[in-house]
Amino acid sequence: MSIGIYIAVMAGVTYIIRMIPLTFFTKKIKSEFVRSFLHYIPYAVLSAMTLPAIFYSTGNTITSAVGTLVAVLLAYFGCPLIVVALAASLAAVITGNFI
């Protein structure tokens, strides 16, 4: 099959998945429970995609855990994103050199 057909099918599926909720749910959702549930979905999906990538990125669980711990601590104390990312990467590299 042509790559153009693959791209067209993927575009169609993506479009359908996004249009079905907009077509069927035209009224505003009034249930506070459902609205609060839908509010947290982006955070759940982001963490479900990010955490496995973190622990499989270095090939060593210990270095990944050290980098994650450093990132969480620095983020908790309000450091800028670039500082958190660089410090976590540096901690993982330094830990990898000792293991």
C-alpha positions in Angstrom: 0.0 0.0 0.0 1.0 3.6 -0.6 2.2 5.7 2.3 -0.4 8.3 1.3 -3.1 5.8 2.1 -1.6 5.1 5.5 -1.5 8.9 6.2 -5.1 9.3 5.1 -6.3 6.5 7.3 -4.5 7.9 10.3 -5.8 11.4 9.6 -9.4 10.0 9.3 -9.2 8.0 12.5 -7.7 10.9 14.4 -10.5 13.2 13.1 -13.3 10.7 14.0 -11.9 10.2 17.5 -12.0 14.0 18.1 -15.4 14.6 16.4 -17.5 11.9 18.0 -17.6 13.6 21.5 -18.2 17.0 19.9 -21.1 15.6 17.9 -22.9 13.6 20.6 -22.3 15.8 23.6 -23.6 19.2 22.6 -24.9 20.3 26.0 -22.7 21.6 28.8 -21.9 18.9 31.3 -23.6 19.8 34.6 -22.5 17.0 36.8 -19.7 18.3 39.1 -18.4 14.8 39.5 -18.0 14.2 35.8 -16.5 17.7 35.3 -13.9 17.1 38.1 -13.1 13.7 36.6 -12.5 15.2 33.1 -10.4 17.9 34.7 -7.8 15.5 35.9 -7.5 13.3 32.7 -4.7 15.4 31.1 -2.6 15.0 34.2 -3.2 11.3 34.4 -2.3 10.8 30.8 0.8 12.9 31.0 2.1 11.0 34.1 1.2 7.6 32.5 3.3 8.6 29.4 6.1 10.2 31.3 6.9 7.9 34.2 7.7 4.8 32.1 9.9 6.9 29.8 11.8 8.2 32.8 12.7 4.8 34.2 13.6 3.2 30.8 15.5 6.2 29.4 18.9 5.4 30.9 18.8 1.6 30.8 19.6 1.6 34.6 16.8 1.9 37.1 19.1 3.4 39.8 20.4 6.3 37.7 16.8 7.0 36.6 15.6 7.0 40.2 18.4 9.4 41.3 17.6 11.7 38.4 13.9 11.6 39.2 14.5 12.3 42.9 16.7 15.3 42.1 14.1 16.6 39.7 11.2 16.2 42.1 13.1 17.9 45.0 14.3 20.8 42.9 10.8 21.3 41.4 9.3 21.1 44.9 11.5 24.0 46.0 10.5 26.1 43.0 13.6 26.0 40.9 13.2 27.0 37.2 12.5 24.2 34.7 16.0 24.5 33.0 17.7 24.1 36.4 15.6 21.1 37.2 16.2 19.4 33.8 20.0 20.0 33.8 20.4 19.0 37.5 18.4 15.8 36.9 20.4 14.9 33.8 23.7 15.7 35.6 22.7 13.6 38.6 21.8 10.6 36.3 25.2 10.9 34.4 27.2 11.2 37.6 25.4 8.2 39.2 25.9 6.3 36.0 29.7 6.9 36.2 29.8 5.4 39.7 27.7 2.3 38.9 
